[in-house]
Amino acid sequence: MAKARSRRAPSTRGTPGFIGGDFASPKTPDYVVAELRYESPVVYSARGFTAPAADRAPADRLNDVLERFDITSIRSQFGMSATAVRRRVATAEALPADPSSATLDRHGVDADFRQSGFVQIVPKRSADAKKVAEALNRQGAIWKAYVAPRPVPAFLSGSAAGTRLFEPTQGYLYSAPVGIGAADVWPLAGAKGKGITICDIEGAWNLSHEDLPSGISLIGGTMIADLGWRNHGTAVLGEMISIPNSKGCVGISHEAKAKVHSAVINGVFNLAQALTNATAALSKGDVILIELQATGPNNKYVAMQFWPDIFSAIVAATAKGITVVEAAGNGNENFNLPIFAGTGLQKDSGAVVVGAGIPPSNAFDFDGSGGFGASYQSIGVPRSRIWFSNYGKIVNVQGWGFHVSTLAYGDLQGNASENRWYTARFSGTSSASPIVTGAVACLQGRAKAKNGGPMTPAKVRSILMQTGTPQVAGPGVPLSQHIGPQPNLLKAMTKV
């Protein structure tokens, strides 16, 4: 992998309770994702675009565009084989222009056909990526071409020094309305996540941490060799599957199994293929967690389903019966704005999209300025939207977005070995999303134990939304800035 370069997390300097931190991302090239129109009988290979003789002109025009640039590689964005890509021709030739959903259904258009139309084009010069996308967007065979996002962890945390107050350390496990009531339901058969596998998709993890179970496998992608990414992934796993024993933390769904998949594939960030790989490795009832965000059109972080290839991969995963939990992102962005019309931020991918809410004030630790509580009076009201969280109609539920105790970073407990690091300050939609993921695993584990099989992703999401502890308004954050309720597992289990 190319040499890493340092990038700075969103600025939180001067904000009580947050410590900013750097993380280094691999120096991957910018590239273009081009989506072919459904009715375009065009295929592609490493050599370029081709089409049947009668329809060769559109393919020739696409090749003319690429010949203007030095292109390093052309491949399927979803890692599909050449044979699978060629199969799209027969279906595409039978489709009319701009086919309706009903027409697509009649012709048997499925996830494989849709995903075969996403092409990954990597120019030798990253500066050319935008020009390639603009040129391809002028071609009739292309539905949309765009520069692929560069995702980053959806976190707002880091290490800190000074005296800490650690009580209560994991309030999110407590009964509603303080927490999600995880400890309340653990006595129920299956309700610790038994029989469920969670796959976390991001950049890196310390799988040797003393409070993680053995056997967590990297099922794809290349880990980013950076402490910031590693701390982040380890903290996420800790919320869900920390070992219950006499030390460290305890995971919400600590009887669930875990896998991990890096979003770096073939030297570029490719969340769409990571999702597809994870989907293939999981079964109905399992859970995928997307712990990433990227910069959207307003130069703010948005949820990853904004990009069409990623949206398509999420739809395919939920269709298989896998619940996808997705961080809404920390951009203080309103997904209901007109600029997002027609994008994945205003369409239902089937995912459970998670915003960040404010926890009870007794969950905050002392940061050395003004005494416990004094420096937090302006933070807001518990379960109201925390100021950085994205919001909107597609955001379904919330989790604690502030001062979550879990593994890594080392501000709660430091040590010469990072295998013994713990934090009391993991924050952002990154801390909120594993709370919801753990709740999903508990519900599905209970469903398998009680009913002999898991629920559909749609039913799980509906239960969480219907039974959760409601969002409340706070100063400057009205209920119209929707992030949804906080899960209440005790009530949710009555619907299983």
N, C-alpha and C positions, 0 to 999 in steps of 0.2 A: 504494500500500500504506500502511496505517496506520503511525503512528510506532512505531519499535521500542522495546522495553523491555529492560532489562538483567536477565539471570538468571545466577546463579552456578553454576558446575560443581560436581560433588560435591567435598566438602572433602577435601583431601589435605595440609593444612598440617601440618608436622612429620614428614611421611613422606619418608624419603630418596629422592631421585631424581624427585620429582614437584613441579611448580610449578603451583598452581591458577590458573585464569583465568576471566574473565567472558566471556560471549557474550550478544549481544542478539538476542532473538527478535521477530518482528513481533507487534504487538498484535492478534492474530487473535481472533475471538470463540470462545467455547466453543459446541459444537453437539452434536446428538444423531444417532447412527446407529441406526435402527430396522430390524430384519430381519423381514420378513413371513414367516409360516409358508408352507411350500411349498404347502399345500392351501388357502390363502386367496386367492380370485380377486379380489384387491384391487389396484388400480393407483393411481398418483399423478401429479400434475402440480404446477405452481406454484400452482394454486388449491386443492389439497388432495387427498383420497382419493376415489376413485370405484370402483364395482363394478357388475356386471350387475344388472338390476332384481331378480332373485330373491335376490341375495346382498347387497343394498344396506345392510342393517343394520350389519354390521361396519365398513363404510366410514363410515357416518354417525356411529358411536360414536367412531371415530378423529378425525373432523372436530370432534366435540363437545369432545374433549380439547384439540385445537389452538386452538379458539376461546377457551379460557380464558387464552391467552397471546398476546403480540404476536410473531408469527412473521415473520421477515425473508424467508426463502426455504425452499422445499421442492424438492428435486431428487434425481436419482439419485446415489448415492454413487460410482458408477463412471462417471458422465458418459454414461450410455446415453440414447439418443433416446426421445422419447415413444412412437414406433412400436415400438421394441424392448421397452419396458416393457409396452405393451398386449398383446404377444404372450404374456405369462405367463398371461393369463386362461384360455385354452383348456386349457393343461396343468394349471393349478391346479384347475380345476373337475373334472378327471378323476381327481384324486388322492383317496384316502381320508384320514381323519384320521391323523396321525402315521405317514406312509408309511415302510416299511422301505427299506433300500438297494436291495434287489432290485426292489421296486415302482417306485422312482424310475428305475432302469435300464430297466425295461420301458416306461415312459412317455417315455423319451428325455430325461430331465432332464439338462441339460448346464450348463457353466459360465455361459453367458449367462442361462439361467433362474435359476440360483442367485443370480447377481449382480444380476439385475433386482429382487430382493426387498429390496435394501439401500437405505434411504431416508435422505437427508441433510436434517435439519431444523435450521435456524439461527434461534434466538430472538433478538429484538432485545436483550434483556438476558441477558448470559452467566449471571447468577445463576439464571435460569429453566431452564437446560439440565438440571440434575439433576432438577428438578420435572417437566419434560416427560418425561424418561426414565422416572421412577417411574410417572407416570400412564399412559404407553403400555404399560408392562409389565403393567398390570392388564387389558389388552385381549386378547381371545382371538385376534385376527388377528395379533398380534405374537409372534414367537418370543422375541426379546430386543431390548431397547433400552438404550443406554448412552451416556454422554458420551464423545465421541471423545478419544483420547489427545493430549497435547501432546508430541510427540517432541523430543528433544534429541540432540546428538552423543554417541556412545558413547566419549568420550575422557577422558583424565586427563593433560593436558599443558598447556604454555604456554611463554612465553618465559622465559629465565633469564639471569642475569649471572654472570660469573666465569670462571676458567680452566677449559677443557674438555679432556678426553682423548678423541680421536676414533677411536682404533683399537681394535678393528676397527669401522668405521662401519656396515657392512651385513652383519653376521654371519648374518642370516637367509637370505642367498643361499648360504652355505657348505654343505659336505657334511654329511649327517646323522652324528651326532645333534645337532651344533651348530645347523645350519639345515635348510632343506628340500631342499638339493641342487639349487637352480635352475641354478647355473653348470655342474653336472655334466651336465645334459641338454641345454643349449643347442646343442651340436653336432648333435643329432638334428633331422631335417627337421621343421619345424612346431612344435618344442618351445619356441619363444620366444613362442608364442601367435598365430602367423601365421594369418590367416583368421578370427579370433575377435573379436567385439565385446563389450566390457564396458560396462554402463550402471551408473553409480554414482548412487544415490538418497539425497540428504540435503538440504542447504540452500543452499550457495554454494561457489564455487571461484574461484581466480585462474587463469583459462585463459591468461593472458599470461605465466606463469612461464617463465623461460628454459630450464628443464629439462623442459618438457612439449612434446609434439609439437603442431604446428598442426592445426587442423581439428576439435578437440573441440567438439561442438555441444551446446547446451542444447536438448533436444527437448521440454521441457514444464515447466510451473510457473514460478514467479517467484523469482528469486534473492533471498536475504535480504541486505540491505545492511549487513553487519556483519563486522568483521575476524575475530572469533572463529570464526564459521561458515566464512568464506572460508579461513582457515588450515587448518581441519579438513579441508575437502574437498580442498584442494591437497595436503596431506600424504597423504591416502588415495590419490589418483591417482599421486603420486610413487612409492609402493611398487610399483605395478603397471606403470606405463608411462613412467617417467623415461627420457629419451633416453640411450643409451649413447655417451658421448663423453669428452672429456678433463676434464670438469668436472661437479660435482654428483653425483647418484646414478645408478643404473641400475635400471630396473624389472624385476621378476621376469618379466613377460610383455611385454617392451618392443616386440614386433612386433604385439601386439594393437591394435585400434582402441578408442577410448573415446567414449562419449556420457555426458551427465549429465542428470538430471531432478530438479528441485526438488520437495520434498514439499508446498510451498505452492501451492495451486490454488484459484482463485476466492476468495482472501482467507482461506482456512482451511488448516490442515494436513490433507492427505488422501492418506496413503500408499497406500491401496487403489487410488485412481484413478491415482496415479503409477506403481504397479506394472502396472496394466492398460495404460496408455499405453506404458510401456517394453516390455511383452510384445509389443504390436502392432508396435513399431518394430524388433524383433529377430527373429532366425531360430534354428532348431534348432542347438544347439551353443553359442550365445552365453551370456553370464553377466550376471545382475543382482546387484548388491551393495546390501544394505540396511545403511546406516551410521547407524542411529538406535536409540534406546531410549526408553522412557516409563515413568512411574510406575504400578506395579501395585497390587493390593489390599493388600499389606503396606507400602505407601508406600516401596517400593524399585524401582529400575529393573529392568525385565524386557524380554525379547525382544518385538518388535513383533507376532509371530504370535499373541500372547495374545488380540488383538482379532479377532472373527469375520470382519469384512470384509477385514482384511489377510490372515488365514489363507486365506480363499477365493481372494484374488488370487494368493497364492503357489501354491496348488494348481493354478490355471489356467495359470500360467506354466510350472511344471514339466511339466504335461500337454502343453504345446506343444514340449517338448524343451529348454527354457531352464533352465539351472542357476541356482538362487537361493542366494546365500550371505548369511547373516544373522548379525549380531552378537548374541551371547547377552545382552549387557548387563552393566553393572558394579554390580549390586546386592547382590553376595554372597548371592544368593538360591538356595534349593534348589527347583528346578522339580518335584521329586517330592512336594512337600508336598500334603496333602489339599485345601488351599484352591484348588489349581490343577486338581483333577480335572475332567475334561470340557472343559477349555479347550485352546487351541492349545499350551500349554506341556507338555501330556501327550499330544498327538496328532501324528502325522507329517504335516507339510505338504508334504513332499518337498524342503524346503530343506536345505542344509548349514549347520547351526547351529554357530557358532564360539565357543569359550571362550578365555580368556587364560591362557597359561602363562608360567612364569618362564624367561627366556633364560639362557645361561651367564653367570657373574659377570663375565667379561672383556668383556662387552658393555656394562657400566655405565660411565658417565663419572664423573669426580670432581666432586662438588657443593660442595666447599669445606668439608666437615666431617669431619675425621678421616683424610683421606688415602684414596687409591684402595683400595677393598676394605673398609676398616675400618668404614665406615658401612653396609655392605650385608650384614653377616654374618647378620642376622635376616631377610633377604628370603626365603630359602628355597632349595629344590633345583631345578635346571633341569628343566623339563617337568612340574613339579608345578603345581597350581592356584594362581595368584596370588590373594591374599586377597580382592580385589574382584570376581573373575569369578563370574558365575552358573554354575550347574552342574546336572546332572541327566541323565536317560536320553536326552532329545532332543538334548543337546549332542553333536555328532558328532566334531569335531576341534578342535585348538587351534593357536594361533599365538603368536608373541612378543607379550606384553602389556605390555612394559616397554622403554623406552630404544631405540626403533626409529629409525634414521636415515632421514630422508626430506626432503621439501620443506616450506617455510613456517616460521612461528613466529620464526625468526631467532636462536635460541640457539647453533646450531652455526656459522652465518655470518649476520651482520647486514649491512644495507646501507640506503642512503637509499631504495632501491626494493624493495618486497616481492617483486618479480620475481626477486630474487637471495637470498631468505631460505632457510635450511636449518635443520633441527633434528636433534638427537641424542636427543630425549626424547619422541617421540610414543609414547603408551602407551594401555592400555585394550583392551577388545575391539574398539575402533576400529582399533588398529594390528594386531591379530591377524587380523581379517577380510580385509583386502586381501592379506595373505600367502597365505591360503587361496584367495582369488579368483584371484590370480596363478597359483597352482598348478593350479587348474581350467582356466584359459585355456591353460596349457602342455600339459596332458593332452589337451584337446579339439583344440588345434592339431596335436598329434602324431597324434591319431586321424584327422583329416581328411587329413593328408599320407600316412599309412601305409595307412589302410583306405578312404579315399575318402569318409568321412563321420564325423560326431561320434558319441559315445556318448550313451546316455540319462543324464539327471541321476542316476537311481538307481544306474547302474553307476559313474559318476564318484565319487559319494559312497562307494559300497562299496569301490572301489579305495583311496581315501584312507584309509579306516578300517582296511582289511586290511593295508596295506603301510606305514603310518606308524610312526614311532618312538614306542614306547609312553609313555603318561603314567606318571609315577612319583609315589610318595607323598612328602610332606614334613611337617615339624612342623606339626601341627594341620590338615593337609589330606590325609586318607586317600584312597585310590583310589576309595572309595565316593562321593566328591565328584567325579563324573565329568565330565571335559571332553574326553576322548578323546586320541588320539595326535596327534603333530605330523607333517604330511605329509613323506614321503620320496620325492621325485620320481624318484630313480634306481631305486628298487624299483617305484614305481607305473608307470613306463613299461614294465616287463616285462609288465604286465597289459593294455596297450592293444592 
